[in-house]
Amino acid sequence: MTVPHGLLLTRDLMFTSKITSTAASLGLRIDTVSTVDQLRSSAAEAPPHAVFLDLNCPDFDPSRVVAALPSESRPRVIAFGSHVDEARLNEARAAGCDDVMPRSTFSATLPKLLRQIFESGE
């Protein structure tokens, strides 16, 4: 049986370590990609349970991220970014991200969020 996994689209190495180590402590796997093309390729190869989108990277267009995922069985997309960048958070909502939250909320609730996503199959 394969371990459920997620994909993290970010270029922040410190935050990547926090997310992947938290997932590993829960027996989960989060793979990191740094471009939308890598996301598309990885998602086609092994469909993820969820995609985590770091909105702090300005060249990650939420609309392109959502469009890069298979529409028939699209994984849950969780976007997080600066609490002061309301325009960027709203852009992610408009693009169809399932959950959009400030980075501080994402960090504070990460273990609970991961359990909820991976245990419920959503």
C-alpha positions as CSV (number, residue, x, y, z in Angstrom):
1,M,0.0,0.0,0.0
2,T,1.4,3.4,-0.9
3,V,1.5,6.2,1.7
4,P,-0.9,9.0,0.9
5,H,1.1,12.0,-0.2
6,G,0.8,15.7,-0.9
7,L,2.6,18.1,-3.1
8,L,4.0,21.4,-1.8
9,L,4.7,24.2,-4.3
10,T,7.2,26.5,-2.7
11,R,10.8,27.8,-3.0
12,D,11.1,28.5,0.8
13,L,13.6,25.9,2.1
14,M,13.1,26.6,5.8
15,F,9.3,26.4,5.5
16,T,9.6,23.2,3.4
17,S,11.5,21.6,6.2
18,K,8.8,22.5,8.7
19,I,6.0,21.1,6.5
20,T,7.8,17.9,5.4
21,S,9.0,17.1,8.9
22,T,5.6,17.6,10.4
23,A,4.1,15.4,7.8
24,A,6.8,12.7,8.4
25,S,6.1,12.8,12.1
26,L,2.4,11.8,11.2
27,G,3.5,9.1,8.9
28,L,2.7,11.2,5.8
29,R,4.7,12.3,2.8
30,I,4.8,15.7,1.3
31,D,6.9,16.1,-1.9
32,T,8.2,19.5,-2.9
33,V,8.1,21.0,-6.4
34,S,9.3,24.5,-7.3
35,T,7.5,25.1,-10.6
36,V,4.0,24.7,-12.0
37,D,5.4,22.4,-14.7
38,Q,6.9,20.1,-12.0
39,L,3.6,20.1,-10.2
40,R,1.7,19.1,-13.3
41,S,4.2,16.3,-14.1
42,S,4.3,15.0,-10.5
43,A,0.5,15.1,-10.2
44,A,0.1,13.1,-13.4
45,E,2.6,10.5,-12.3
46,A,1.2,10.0,-8.8
47,P,-2.0,11.9,-8.0
48,P,-1.6,13.7,-4.7
49,H,-4.1,13.8,-1.9
50,A,-3.6,17.5,-1.6
51,V,-1.6,20.4,-3.0
52,F,-0.2,23.1,-0.8
53,L,0.5,26.4,-2.5
54,D,2.8,29.0,-1.1
55,L,1.5,32.4,-2.2
56,N,4.6,34.2,-1.0
57,C,6.3,33.3,-4.3
58,P,4.9,35.9,-6.8
59,D,5.4,33.8,-9.9
60,F,3.1,31.0,-8.6
61,D,-0.2,32.0,-10.3
62,P,-3.1,30.3,-8.4
63,S,-5.1,30.0,-11.6
64,R,-2.3,28.1,-13.4
65,V,-1.8,25.9,-10.4
66,V,-5.5,24.8,-10.3
67,A,-5.5,24.4,-14.1
68,A,-2.4,22.2,-13.9
69,L,-4.3,19.6,-11.8
70,P,-6.5,16.9,-13.3
71,S,-10.1,18.2,-13.3
72,E,-11.8,14.8,-12.9
73,S,-10.1,14.0,-9.6
74,R,-8.6,17.2,-8.6
75,P,-6.9,17.1,-5.2
76,R,-7.7,19.6,-2.5
77,V,-5.7,22.8,-2.9
78,I,-4.6,24.6,0.2
79,A,-3.1,28.1,-0.4
80,F,-1.3,30.1,2.3
81,G,0.3,33.5,2.2
82,S,1.0,36.7,4.1
83,H,-2.0,38.0,6.1
84,V,-1.3,41.5,4.9
85,D,-1.5,40.5,1.2
86,E,-5.3,40.3,1.0
87,A,-5.2,40.7,-2.8
88,R,-3.1,37.6,-3.2
89,L,-5.3,35.6,-0.8
90,N,-8.4,36.7,-2.7
91,E,-6.7,35.8,-6.0
92,A,-6.3,32.2,-4.7
93,R,-9.9,32.1,-3.6
94,A,-11.1,33.3,-7.0
95,A,-8.9,30.7,-8.7
96,G,-10.7,27.9,-7.0
97,C,-8.3,27.0,-4.1
98,D,-10.3,24.9,-1.6
99,D,-8.8,26.5,1.5
100,V,-7.0,29.9,1.7
101,M,-5.4,31.1,4.9
102,P,-2.7,33.3,6.3
103,R,0.7,31.6,6.6
104,S,0.5,32.0,10.4
105,T,-2.8,30.0,10.6
106,F,-1.4,27.4,8.3
107,S,1.7,27.0,10.5
108,A,-0.3,26.9,13.8
109,T,-2.8,24.3,12.5
110,L,-0.5,22.3,10.3
111,P,-0.6,18.9,12.2
112,K,-4.4,19.1,12.6
113,L,-4.9,20.2,9.0
114,L,-2.7,17.3,7.7
115,R,-4.6,14.7,9.8
116,Q,-7.9,16.1,8.6
117,I,-7.0,16.1,5.0
118,F,-5.2,12.7,4.9
119,E,-7.5,10.8,7.3
120,S,-10.7,12.0,5.8
121,G,-9.6,11.4,2.2
122,E,-10.6,14.9,1.2
